[in-house]
């Protein structure tokens, strides 16, 4: 994360941060989950 973004986020009120997290969670739920890639088989 860029330093400017971190500083801007740090200055925001706590309630605003919680609201944004809620938006991100709702948005993440709308996207289909990608299948996790299995690790390559050891020889």
Residue pairs with C-beta under 8 A, 6 or more apart in sequence:
9 17
